[in-house]
Amino acid sequence: MATVLVPTPLRRLTAGQAKLEVEGNDVGSVLQAMDAQYPGVADKLLDGDGNIKRFINVFVNETEMRTLQGLQTPVTANDKVSIVPAMAGGQQTTQR
């Protein structure tokens, strides 16, 4: 089973767990297995077409899955899958 690192905003859906051991052969099946165990996860990660939302990054080990095979990126038992929401916001300040 792959280890999935869950970001803080999703932990309310995973009973507060930061790491999950999830069965799956590729990124897509890992995310679907997460959603089966913790309903609502897929709604937060996937768009209406079933693709990862553009402001969510998913890494398999150190590589972003979009640069690999997307949701079909293979995952093995020794892999770490990291879900990383994009950071945005802040306030522009002017210097005096």
C-alpha positions in Angstrom: 0.0 0.0 0.0 1.2 3.5 -0.8 1.5 6.1 1.8 -0.6 9.2 1.2 0.4 12.4 2.9 -2.8 14.4 3.6 -2.7 18.2 3.7 -4.3 20.0 6.7 -7.4 21.2 4.9 -8.4 17.6 4.0 -7.8 16.1 7.4 -11.3 16.9 8.6 -12.4 14.3 6.0 -9.8 11.7 7.1 -10.6 11.8 10.8 -7.6 14.0 11.4 -5.1 11.6 9.9 -2.1 13.1 8.2 -0.9 9.8 6.7 -2.9 7.0 5.1 -2.0 3.6 3.8 -4.0 3.2 0.6 -4.2 0.4 -1.9 -4.1 1.3 -5.6 -2.1 0.7 -8.8 -2.0 4.3 -9.9 -2.8 7.7 -8.6 -6.4 7.6 -9.8 -7.1 4.4 -8.0 -5.4 5.6 -4.9 -7.6 8.7 -4.8 -10.7 6.6 -5.5 -9.8 4.2 -2.6 -9.3 7.2 -0.3 -12.8 8.5 -1.3 -14.3 5.1 -0.7 -12.9 5.1 2.8 -13.4 8.8 3.5 -16.3 10.1 1.4 -15.9 13.6 0.1 -12.2 13.5 -0.6 -12.7 13.1 -4.4 -15.1 16.1 -4.4 -12.2 18.3 -3.0 -9.6 16.9 -5.4 -11.3 16.2 -8.7 -13.1 18.5 -11.1 -16.3 17.7 -12.9 -14.4 15.8 -15.6 -12.6 13.6 -13.1 -9.3 15.3 -13.4 -7.2 16.8 -10.5 -8.3 20.4 -9.9 -5.8 22.8 -11.3 -5.0 24.3 -7.9 -4.1 20.9 -6.4 -0.8 19.3 -7.0 -0.2 15.5 -6.5 3.3 14.2 -6.2 4.5 10.6 -6.4 7.6 10.6 -4.4 9.3 13.9 -5.5 7.7 14.3 -9.0 4.4 16.0 -9.8 2.1 13.5 -11.4 1.1 15.9 -14.3 4.7 15.6 -15.5 4.4 11.8 -15.4 1.3 10.0 -16.6 -1.3 12.0 -14.7 -3.9 10.0 -12.9 -2.5 6.8 -14.6 0.9 7.3 -13.0 1.8 4.0 -11.5 2.0 3.7 -7.7 3.8 0.9 -5.8 3.7 -0.1 -2.1 6.9 1.9 -1.4 5.7 5.1 -2.9 4.7 8.3 -1.1 1.8 10.2 -2.7 1.6 13.8 -1.5 -1.4 16.0 -2.0 -0.4 19.7 -2.0 -3.0 22.5 -2.4 -1.7 25.6 -4.1 -0.9 28.5 -1.8 -2.5 31.8 -2.7 -3.4 35.0 -1.0 -1.6 37.5 1.0 -1.7 41.3 0.8 0.5 43.5 -1.3 2.1 46.2 0.8 3.8 49.4 -0.2 7.1 50.5 1.1 7.5 53.9 2.6 
